[in-house]
Amino acid sequence: QVQLVESGGGSVQAGGSLRLSCAASGDTYRRSCMAWFRQAPGKEREGVAVIYTGGGSTYYAGSVKGRFTISQDNAKNTVYLQMNSLKPEDTAMYYCAAETRGGTYCYNFRQVGFDYWGQGTQVTVSS
């Protein structure tokens, strides 16, 4: 079992920045990768960024690459998402998720493979 709790969401103006945090507890050693997903009303949930817990490799959705940075502090079992140059289209509920199936679901944001999810934190970007 892995428990995930997100924090750091809020409301900012376009061009602003936010840093989201995801604190993991429980069987944290089971995580192959951690990811941030987001979902806006009326839209399907989409992957944003992934980081592999072992090696630290990352990848991003094209829409956020160059603006968002995912990082981790494994000593604290915490994953971060630094969001810069925010745009109104970044407005969504952001979810932290953990893949515990060996990593095969990580690279392509295969949501079925992410067995543990946080409650979400809202990010709102105004124009």
Backbone bond lengths (Angstrom), bond angles and torsions (degrees), N, CA, C in turn:
res aa  C-N    CA-C-N  psi(-1)  N-CA   C-N-CA  omega(-1)  CA-C   N-CA-C  phi
1 Q - - - 1.451 - - 1.516 109.84 -
2 V 1.314 115.34 137.51 1.451 122.49 176.93 1.519 107.68 -129.88
3 Q 1.302 115.75 130.19 1.446 121.10 175.64 1.523 108.87 -108.45
4 L 1.317 116.34 136.64 1.453 122.40 -177.25 1.521 109.29 -127.37
5 V 1.310 115.89 134.32 1.453 121.66 178.85 1.513 108.94 -131.69
6 E 1.333 116.22 118.47 1.452 121.60 178.57 1.521 110.55 -90.92
7 S 1.311 114.92 154.90 1.452 121.29 173.21 1.521 108.28 -155.74
8 G 1.309 116.33 167.37 1.451 121.60 174.47 1.506 115.94 104.99
9 G 1.319 117.73 -5.57 1.449 119.78 178.42 1.512 111.57 -69.06
10 G 1.306 114.73 167.45 1.449 120.35 -179.98 1.499 111.11 171.78
11 S 1.303 115.16 -167.92 1.454 122.74 -179.46 1.521 109.43 -113.69
12 V 1.325 116.18 127.87 1.457 121.74 -179.95 1.512 109.50 -138.14
13 Q 1.311 115.46 162.94 1.451 121.25 174.56 1.518 110.31 -84.38
14 A 1.320 115.39 155.58 1.452 120.40 176.93 1.524 110.25 -52.82
15 G 1.313 114.89 137.13 1.446 120.97 -177.13 1.509 114.11 92.76
16 G 1.315 116.84 -10.83 1.444 121.25 -179.17 1.510 112.56 -81.89
17 S 1.329 115.09 -176.27 1.455 121.79 -176.25 1.516 110.99 -133.13
18 L 1.318 115.24 151.81 1.448 123.61 172.21 1.515 108.21 -143.36
19 R 1.315 116.13 152.00 1.450 121.16 172.21 1.514 109.07 -122.54
20 L 1.314 116.20 118.86 1.443 122.50 177.06 1.523 109.88 -93.17
21 S 1.314 115.67 145.93 1.451 121.69 177.27 1.518 109.47 -123.91
22 C 1.307 115.80 147.57 1.461 122.61 176.49 1.511 107.95 -134.22
23 A 1.308 115.87 110.48 1.454 121.65 -179.73 1.524 109.72 -96.47
24 A 1.312 116.23 126.31 1.457 122.25 -179.37 1.519 110.33 -104.64
25 S 1.314 115.30 144.34 1.447 121.13 175.48 1.525 108.80 -143.01
26 G 1.314 116.42 173.21 1.444 120.60 -176.24 1.515 110.73 88.73
27 D 1.325 116.36 -136.98 1.457 121.93 -178.52 1.522 110.22 -84.17
28 T 1.307 115.42 65.75 1.458 120.48 -173.16 1.524 113.09 -65.60
29 Y 1.315 117.59 -22.54 1.457 121.25 -179.71 1.518 112.71 -67.23
30 R 1.300 118.23 -15.09 1.458 122.46 -178.09 1.522 113.26 -77.53
31 R 1.303 118.40 -11.25 1.455 121.70 -173.03 1.522 111.98 -77.10
32 S 1.321 116.30 121.36 1.450 120.93 173.45 1.525 111.11 -82.83
33 C 1.309 116.02 -40.44 1.450 120.96 175.48 1.509 109.12 -149.81
34 M 1.305 114.16 161.25 1.447 121.82 173.52 1.516 107.86 -120.50
35 A 1.304 115.72 146.95 1.455 119.83 -177.24 1.512 110.85 -140.99
36 W 1.299 113.37 154.27 1.449 121.58 168.94 1.519 108.73 -108.67
37 F 1.311 115.86 129.21 1.447 123.75 172.29 1.523 108.44 -116.50
38 R 1.308 116.00 164.41 1.452 119.45 174.80 1.519 109.77 -145.06
39 Q 1.320 114.82 154.19 1.451 120.33 179.37 1.514 109.50 -145.57
40 A 1.311 115.39 123.43 1.445 122.13 174.84 1.523 108.95 -97.29
41 P 1.330 118.10 154.32 1.464 120.16 178.43 1.524 111.81 -55.01
42 G 1.315 116.05 132.21 1.447 120.86 -179.74 1.509 114.88 79.17
43 K 1.314 117.25 0.51 1.455 121.75 -179.84 1.524 109.68 -116.72
44 E 1.299 115.31 155.11 1.452 118.86 175.00 1.522 109.60 -80.22
45 R 1.307 115.40 154.57 1.445 120.50 -179.78 1.527 110.13 -68.09
46 E 1.310 116.11 137.16 1.451 121.20 -177.64 1.522 110.92 -129.33
47 G 1.310 114.83 149.75 1.443 119.79 176.68 1.512 111.45 -73.69
48 V 1.303 116.11 145.80 1.454 122.79 -178.87 1.527 111.07 -114.81
49 A 1.317 116.51 -53.39 1.454 120.94 -176.49 1.513 109.76 -157.11
50 V 1.323 116.21 151.32 1.457 122.91 -179.72 1.512 109.00 -135.00
51 I 1.316 116.01 143.39 1.452 121.25 171.79 1.527 108.44 -134.80
52 Y 1.318 115.93 133.03 1.456 121.38 176.93 1.518 109.03 -81.83
53 T 1.313 115.54 128.70 1.459 119.87 -173.84 1.517 112.84 -66.88
54 G 1.311 117.16 -32.08 1.456 120.42 -177.39 1.511 113.68 -76.95
55 G 1.315 116.34 -55.48 1.449 119.76 -174.66 1.506 116.04 -100.15
56 G 1.328 116.83 -15.34 1.445 119.97 178.57 1.512 115.09 84.12
57 S 1.330 117.71 5.27 1.457 119.69 177.11 1.517 110.23 -62.49
58 T 1.308 115.90 146.71 1.456 121.42 -176.97 1.518 110.90 -131.63
59 Y 1.309 115.31 157.95 1.454 120.65 167.01 1.515 108.31 -152.50
60 Y 1.324 114.87 161.07 1.447 121.01 -170.72 1.514 111.47 -136.91
61 A 1.317 114.57 153.96 1.443 119.68 167.61 1.527 108.79 -65.48
62 G 1.314 115.82 145.20 1.449 119.55 -178.12 1.515 113.55 -58.61
63 S 1.321 117.04 -29.75 1.451 121.01 -177.20 1.524 113.56 -70.05
64 V 1.323 117.51 -18.20 1.460 120.55 -177.55 1.522 112.99 -118.02
65 K 1.304 117.52 -8.97 1.452 120.68 -177.18 1.526 110.33 -59.59
66 G 1.313 115.10 132.26 1.450 120.81 -177.31 1.511 113.77 92.11
67 R 1.324 116.81 -15.66 1.456 120.79 179.79 1.531 111.77 -113.59
68 F 1.325 116.78 -35.37 1.461 122.03 -178.15 1.522 109.83 -107.02
69 T 1.313 115.70 147.86 1.448 121.81 176.25 1.520 109.56 -134.00
70 I 1.325 116.50 124.66 1.452 120.98 175.34 1.524 108.31 -98.20
71 S 1.305 116.33 139.88 1.455 121.80 179.70 1.517 109.01 -147.57
72 Q 1.317 115.93 171.76 1.452 119.73 -179.14 1.511 110.55 -147.19
73 D 1.304 114.40 152.77 1.451 123.19 170.99 1.519 104.86 -124.82
74 N 1.321 115.92 94.43 1.452 119.65 -174.43 1.527 112.95 -66.36
75 A 1.321 116.74 -26.88 1.454 119.55 176.42 1.523 111.06 -63.20
76 K 1.319 115.67 -29.78 1.456 121.04 179.26 1.523 112.60 -101.95
77 N 1.332 116.56 0.46 1.463 121.70 -177.23 1.527 111.30 52.93
78 T 1.308 115.27 43.85 1.450 121.07 -175.07 1.527 110.34 -129.21
79 V 1.315 115.25 138.31 1.455 123.28 176.29 1.514 108.10 -117.06
80 Y 1.315 115.58 143.51 1.452 121.39 -176.82 1.523 110.48 -123.24
81 L 1.303 115.09 155.29 1.447 121.61 170.75 1.520 107.73 -132.91
82 Q 1.319 115.65 105.73 1.448 121.09 175.90 1.520 108.26 -86.35
83 M 1.304 116.54 120.65 1.449 122.23 -176.46 1.518 108.84 -115.22
84 N 1.310 116.43 114.92 1.453 122.85 178.69 1.520 109.71 -115.27
85 S 1.313 115.11 163.74 1.464 121.26 178.61 1.518 111.71 49.11
86 L 1.305 115.56 47.81 1.455 120.36 -175.73 1.523 111.92 -64.35
87 K 1.309 114.30 144.20 1.450 122.94 -179.84 1.523 109.59 -119.34
88 P 1.325 117.71 156.03 1.467 119.07 177.33 1.522 113.10 -54.53
89 E 1.313 117.66 -33.67 1.454 120.23 179.68 1.517 113.44 -70.03
90 D 1.330 117.59 -7.53 1.456 120.93 173.48 1.519 112.17 -81.50
91 T 1.315 117.50 -7.46 1.456 121.51 180.00 1.519 110.30 -61.32
92 A 1.319 116.15 124.15 1.458 121.22 -177.47 1.517 108.98 -177.79
93 M 1.318 114.83 169.24 1.448 120.82 166.60 1.522 106.70 -85.44
94 Y 1.304 116.36 126.12 1.452 121.84 -178.32 1.518 109.86 -102.68
95 Y 1.325 115.34 130.47 1.454 122.29 -177.51 1.514 110.89 -119.11
96 C 1.288 115.21 140.01 1.450 122.81 171.53 1.528 108.14 -96.19
97 A 1.318 117.11 140.09 1.453 120.99 -178.54 1.523 110.61 -143.05
98 A 1.326 115.24 152.48 1.456 122.06 -179.71 1.516 110.39 -122.30
99 E 1.312 115.78 133.25 1.451 122.46 173.82 1.520 107.97 -100.86
100 T 1.322 116.64 127.82 1.459 121.32 -177.23 1.524 111.85 -124.12
101 R 1.326 117.23 26.59 1.452 122.14 -175.29 1.516 113.24 -110.99
102 G 1.297 116.98 19.47 1.444 120.72 176.06 1.506 115.69 101.73
103 G 1.317 117.75 -3.47 1.450 120.98 175.00 1.508 115.63 101.33
104 T 1.318 118.25 -6.80 1.456 120.49 -175.08 1.517 113.20 -70.94
105 Y 1.309 117.90 -15.32 1.455 121.54 -179.07 1.517 112.75 -99.67
106 C 1.306 117.31 1.48 1.457 120.81 -170.09 1.514 113.94 -78.82
107 Y 1.324 116.84 -51.47 1.451 120.50 -166.98 1.512 113.62 -62.71
108 N 1.312 116.86 -37.79 1.459 120.67 -176.07 1.526 113.05 -102.64
109 F 1.311 116.96 21.00 1.467 122.29 177.05 1.525 112.31 53.74
110 R 1.310 117.08 42.04 1.464 120.48 179.87 1.522 108.92 -75.47
111 Q 1.308 115.11 98.68 1.453 121.22 -170.41 1.518 113.83 -61.45
112 V 1.327 116.74 -29.96 1.456 119.58 -179.18 1.515 111.27 -61.32
113 G 1.319 117.13 -24.67 1.445 120.99 -179.06 1.515 115.17 -86.44
114 F 1.310 116.44 -7.49 1.455 120.31 177.40 1.525 107.98 -93.19
115 D 1.302 115.73 103.64 1.456 122.27 -170.51 1.515 113.72 -84.71
116 Y 1.314 117.14 -17.57 1.451 120.36 -175.64 1.514 109.76 -128.71
117 W 1.310 114.57 134.10 1.455 122.14 -175.41 1.512 111.04 -133.73
118 G 1.312 115.54 146.53 1.443 120.80 171.97 1.509 110.95 -82.40
119 Q 1.305 115.16 179.67 1.461 120.64 -176.91 1.521 112.93 -80.91
120 G 1.300 117.11 -14.62 1.450 122.00 -178.81 1.510 112.76 95.38
121 T 1.318 115.24 151.14 1.452 121.69 174.34 1.523 107.77 -137.23
122 Q 1.314 116.03 132.86 1.454 121.23 -172.90 1.522 111.40 -81.93
123 V 1.314 115.37 133.49 1.456 122.76 173.15 1.518 107.80 -120.18
124 T 1.310 116.01 123.85 1.453 121.68 179.36 1.519 109.02 -124.86
125 V 1.318 116.01 125.32 1.461 122.00 -178.81 1.519 107.95 -118.60
126 S 1.308 116.21 120.17 1.452 121.62 -179.26 1.517 110.33 -97.77
127 S 1.321 115.77 149.70 1.448 121.22 179.99 1.509 111.75 -87.01
